[in-house]
């Protein structure tokens, strides 16, 4: 079974979880996961990388958007 199969089966929830795991993993682990995923499905990994957010992206939010992020529940 390939690495991305179980993630793809869960559709959007799996994709979100995968992106969060990429964001929070150590840089060396992130690069290994990315390279393995890129070999398996380059299109999926391109979309995953586009959805990764960095700490700097929070500074560009308006106070209304920041308040929404802080109060949103899963």
C-alpha positions, 0 to 999 in steps of 0.5 A, spaced: 500 500 500 502 506 498 503 512 503 498 516 500 492 511 499 489 512 506 490 519 505 486 520 499 481 515 501 479 520 507 478 525 501 478 532 504 479 530 511 485 526 510 488 532 505 487 537 511 491 532 516 496 531 511 498 538 510 498 539 518 502 534 519 507 537 514 507 543 517 508 541 524 514 536 522 521 537 523 524 539 516 528 533 515 522 529 516 518 534 511 523 533 506 523 525 506 515 525 506 515 530 500 520 526 496 516 520 497 510 523 496 512 526 490 514 520 487 508 517 488 503 522 486 506 529 484 499 533 483 497 531 490 504 533 493 503 540 489 497 541 492 499 539 499 505 544 498 501 550 496 496 549 502 502 549 507 502 556 511 507 559 515 508 563 521 509 569 517 502 569 513 498 570 520 501 577 520 497 579 513 491 577 516 486 583 518 483 583 526 476 580 523 480 574 520 485 573 526 479 573 531 475 568 526 481 563 526 482 563 534 475 562 535 473 557 530 472 550 532 473 543 528 
